[in-house]
């Protein structure tokens, strides 16, 4: 027969936490706010909880009293203690950014996204608190910022948005006793993501609409990932995936024109060599054996190629119709001529705000793609 007290039994890690009173309070607070302990659930007696936690009646009673005062628990004299609320009223949302968001130019989109998030939460009459993580990358993956933990424990925020550059940090946020939503391609739940497949299809359709039928690709392997399939496809299987997307869009490709360049595993010098070699290889050969369109992903690959060509006094070949991704207008200096496809940051902010509300209302909250927008200019446009 199942032990009715089993859900309230702490783990070995919980028992190691000190002081014990805070550990007990944090355990029950987290279970209630995440829905693990539903409204109306009865707690074991104080004596039974004390035995489970290797503690005493008075410590357990003191630990749970603040949760009673917050309205998460209710006590009925002579009857017992019960869960009374599964969530707090949403008043303030915390927003977290990794430190490299402002230290690296490629994350310039975060400034615009932050403004848009503020606008979305203002529409909902919500306040916002923001944290920029100043710690080294190794520290970031070990623990959530103490300031965030303190704000949650003192009810200063009731939900979080994590605009993350460190995917390893996600499990730490997921364990917080408040709803957390993410803007990241490394998370599989509760996140807004860049829709890679839709980007490729949109780029291929642009090529087709321009009358181009033979399409080449110079891209990071991450382009062939999805939130459900997070590993990078390489080699023959990756080519087959791209070929199938080309067929869907009504264009063609060739193995000679397919180049995946894994920038994350290469030195900058090797990366530059591979990008230039891939591009120049597309222009070799007689007419009829060359592509008439090129997709480049991400935008830093096009920026690198553009700089390399400029050093030799040349530009992108005029016979190639080029389509590229771009992050945000301040991220890289990109050439005029190609068509650009960007993630609409307005849609990201809108979806993140909607996801927070869905979770607070105990509604399903699957991951959602952001919207893509196209432009014929590398300059500013409303993202």
MOZIFEN-V156926 format. One record per backbone hydrogen bond with DSSP energy under -0.5 kcal/mol. CO is the residue of the C=O (numbers start at 0). NH is the residue of the N-H. E is the energy in kcal/mol with one decimal. If there is no record, write none. Layout:
co=CO nh=NH e=E
co=CO nh=NH e=E
This chain:
co=1 nh=3 e=-0.6
co=2 nh=5 e=-1.9
co=4 nh=7 e=-1.4
co=5 nh=8 e=-1.6
co=10 nh=14 e=-2.0
co=11 nh=15 e=-0.9
co=12 nh=15 e=-0.5
co=12 nh=16 e=-0.6
co=13 nh=16 e=-1.0
co=18 nh=22 e=-1.8
co=19 nh=23 e=-2.5
co=20 nh=24 e=-2.1
co=21 nh=25 e=-2.7
co=22 nh=26 e=-2.1
co=23 nh=27 e=-2.2
co=24 nh=28 e=-2.6
co=25 nh=29 e=-2.4
co=26 nh=30 e=-2.2
co=27 nh=31 e=-2.3
co=28 nh=32 e=-2.5
co=29 nh=33 e=-2.0
co=30 nh=35 e=-1.1
co=30 nh=36 e=-2.1
co=31 nh=34 e=-1.1
co=35 nh=37 e=-0.7
co=37 nh=40 e=-1.9
co=40 nh=82 e=-2.4
co=44 nh=48 e=-2.6
co=45 nh=49 e=-2.3
co=46 nh=50 e=-1.8
co=47 nh=51 e=-2.1
co=48 nh=52 e=-2.1
co=49 nh=54 e=-3.2
co=50 nh=53 e=-1.1
co=55 nh=59 e=-2.1
co=56 nh=60 e=-2.6
co=57 nh=61 e=-2.5
co=58 nh=62 e=-2.2
co=59 nh=63 e=-2.0
co=60 nh=64 e=-1.4
co=61 nh=65 e=-0.7
co=63 nh=66 e=-0.5
co=63 nh=67 e=-1.6
co=64 nh=68 e=-2.3
co=65 nh=69 e=-2.0
co=66 nh=70 e=-0.6
co=66 nh=71 e=-2.0
co=66 nh=72 e=-1.5
co=67 nh=70 e=-0.7
co=71 nh=83 e=-2.4
co=71 nh=84 e=-1.3
co=73 nh=81 e=-2.8
co=74 nh=76 e=-0.5
co=75 nh=78 e=-2.6
co=75 nh=79 e=-2.4
co=79 nh=75 e=-2.9
co=80 nh=42 e=-3.0
co=81 nh=73 e=-2.5
co=82 nh=39 e=-3.4
co=88 nh=90 e=-0.6
co=90 nh=126 e=-2.7
co=91 nh=157 e=-2.6
co=91 nh=158 e=-0.8
co=92 nh=128 e=-2.3
co=93 nh=160 e=-2.6
co=94 nh=130 e=-2.9
co=95 nh=162 e=-2.7
co=96 nh=132 e=-3.0
co=97 nh=100 e=-1.9
co=98 nh=101 e=-1.1
co=98 nh=102 e=-0.9
co=99 nh=103 e=-1.7
co=103 nh=106 e=-1.8
co=104 nh=107 e=-1.7
co=106 nh=109 e=-1.9
co=107 nh=110 e=-1.1
co=107 nh=111 e=-0.8
co=108 nh=112 e=-2.6
co=109 nh=113 e=-2.5
co=110 nh=114 e=-1.7
co=111 nh=115 e=-2.0
co=112 nh=116 e=-2.6
co=113 nh=117 e=-2.2
co=114 nh=118 e=-1.8
co=115 nh=119 e=-2.2
co=116 nh=120 e=-2.6
co=117 nh=121 e=-2.1
co=118 nh=122 e=-1.6
co=119 nh=123 e=-0.9
co=120 nh=125 e=-2.6
co=121 nh=124 e=-1.7
co=126 nh=92 e=-2.6
co=128 nh=94 e=-2.8
co=130 nh=96 e=-2.2
co=130 nh=132 e=-0.6
co=135 nh=138 e=-0.8
co=135 nh=139 e=-1.9
co=136 nh=140 e=-1.4
co=138 nh=141 e=-1.5
co=138 nh=142 e=-1.3
co=144 nh=147 e=-1.1
co=144 nh=148 e=-1.8
co=145 nh=149 e=-2.6
co=146 nh=150 e=-1.9
co=147 nh=151 e=-2.1
co=148 nh=152 e=-2.5
co=149 nh=153 e=-1.9
co=150 nh=155 e=-2.9
co=150 nh=156 e=-0.9
co=151 nh=154 e=-1.8
co=157 nh=178 e=-0.7
co=158 nh=93 e=-2.9
co=159 nh=180 e=-2.1
co=160 nh=95 e=-2.9
co=160 nh=162 e=-0.7
co=161 nh=163 e=-1.0
co=161 nh=182 e=-2.0
co=162 nh=97 e=-0.9
co=164 nh=166 e=-0.6
co=165 nh=168 e=-1.7
co=166 nh=169 e=-1.5
co=168 nh=171 e=-0.8
co=168 nh=172 e=-1.4
co=169 nh=173 e=-2.6
co=170 nh=174 e=-1.0
co=172 nh=175 e=-1.7
co=178 nh=159 e=-2.5
co=180 nh=161 e=-2.8
co=181 nh=183 e=-0.5
co=181 nh=191 e=-2.6
co=182 nh=163 e=-0.8
co=189 nh=181 e=-2.5
co=190 nh=367 e=-2.2
co=191 nh=183 e=-1.1
co=192 nh=194 e=-0.6
co=192 nh=369 e=-2.4
co=193 nh=195 e=-1.4
co=194 nh=198 e=-2.3
co=195 nh=199 e=-2.5
co=196 nh=200 e=-2.5
co=197 nh=201 e=-2.6
co=198 nh=202 e=-2.7
co=199 nh=203 e=-2.8
co=200 nh=204 e=-2.4
co=201 nh=205 e=-2.0
co=202 nh=206 e=-1.9
co=203 nh=207 e=-2.4
co=204 nh=208 e=-2.8
co=205 nh=209 e=-1.3
co=206 nh=211 e=-2.6
co=207 nh=210 e=-2.0
co=212 nh=214 e=-0.7
co=212 nh=251 e=-3.5
co=213 nh=291 e=-1.9
co=213 nh=292 e=-1.4
co=215 nh=294 e=-2.3
co=216 nh=258 e=-2.4
co=217 nh=296 e=-2.1
co=218 nh=260 e=-2.8
co=219 nh=222 e=-2.0
co=220 nh=223 e=-1.9
co=221 nh=224 e=-1.5
co=227 nh=229 e=-0.6
co=228 nh=225 e=-2.0
co=233 nh=236 e=-0.7
co=233 nh=237 e=-0.9
co=234 nh=238 e=-1.9
co=235 nh=239 e=-2.3
co=236 nh=240 e=-1.9
co=237 nh=241 e=-2.1
co=238 nh=242 e=-2.7
co=239 nh=243 e=-2.2
co=240 nh=244 e=-1.7
co=241 nh=245 e=-2.3
co=242 nh=246 e=-2.2
co=243 nh=247 e=-2.0
co=244 nh=248 e=-1.9
co=245 nh=249 e=-0.9
co=245 nh=250 e=-2.6
co=246 nh=249 e=-0.6
co=251 nh=214 e=-3.2
co=253 nh=256 e=-1.9
co=254 nh=257 e=-1.2
co=256 nh=216 e=-2.6
co=256 nh=258 e=-0.6
co=258 nh=218 e=-2.4
co=258 nh=260 e=-0.6
co=259 nh=261 e=-0.6
co=260 nh=262 e=-1.7
co=261 nh=264 e=-1.8
co=262 nh=265 e=-1.4
co=266 nh=270 e=-2.6
co=267 nh=271 e=-2.4
co=268 nh=272 e=-2.2
co=269 nh=273 e=-2.5
co=270 nh=274 e=-2.5
co=271 nh=275 e=-2.4
co=272 nh=276 e=-2.5
co=273 nh=277 e=-2.4
co=274 nh=278 e=-2.2
co=275 nh=279 e=-2.7
co=276 nh=280 e=-2.0
co=277 nh=281 e=-1.0
co=278 nh=281 e=-0.8
co=278 nh=282 e=-0.7
co=279 nh=282 e=-0.7
co=279 nh=283 e=-0.5
co=280 nh=283 e=-0.7
co=285 nh=288 e=-1.8
co=291 nh=320 e=-1.7
co=292 nh=215 e=-2.6
co=293 nh=322 e=-2.7
co=294 nh=217 e=-2.5
co=295 nh=324 e=-1.4
co=296 nh=219 e=-0.8
co=297 nh=300 e=-1.2
co=297 nh=301 e=-1.0
co=298 nh=302 e=-2.4
co=299 nh=303 e=-2.3
co=300 nh=304 e=-2.3
co=301 nh=305 e=-2.7
co=302 nh=306 e=-2.1
co=303 nh=307 e=-2.2
co=304 nh=308 e=-2.4
co=305 nh=309 e=-2.0
co=306 nh=310 e=-1.7
co=307 nh=311 e=-0.9
co=308 nh=311 e=-0.5
co=308 nh=313 e=-2.8
co=309 nh=312 e=-1.5
co=316 nh=319 e=-1.6
co=319 nh=321 e=-0.7
co=320 nh=293 e=-2.7
co=321 nh=338 e=-2.6
co=322 nh=295 e=-2.6
co=323 nh=340 e=-2.2
co=325 nh=342 e=-0.5
co=327 nh=330 e=-2.6
co=327 nh=331 e=-0.5
co=331 nh=333 e=-0.8
co=338 nh=323 e=-2.8
co=339 nh=374 e=-2.6
co=340 nh=325 e=-1.6
co=341 nh=343 e=-0.5
co=341 nh=372 e=-2.7
co=342 nh=344 e=-0.7
co=343 nh=347 e=-1.6
co=344 nh=348 e=-2.6
co=345 nh=349 e=-2.3
co=346 nh=350 e=-2.6
co=347 nh=351 e=-2.6
co=348 nh=352 e=-2.2
co=349 nh=353 e=-2.0
co=350 nh=354 e=-2.4
co=351 nh=355 e=-2.0
co=352 nh=356 e=-1.7
co=353 nh=357 e=-2.3
co=354 nh=358 e=-2.4
co=355 nh=359 e=-2.2
co=356 nh=360 e=-1.6
co=357 nh=362 e=-3.3
co=358 nh=361 e=-2.0
co=364 nh=189 e=-0.6
co=367 nh=192 e=-1.8
co=370 nh=343 e=-3.4
co=372 nh=341 e=-3.0
co=374 nh=339 e=-3.4
co=380 nh=382 e=-0.7
co=382 nh=344 e=-4.6
co=382 nh=345 e=-1.4
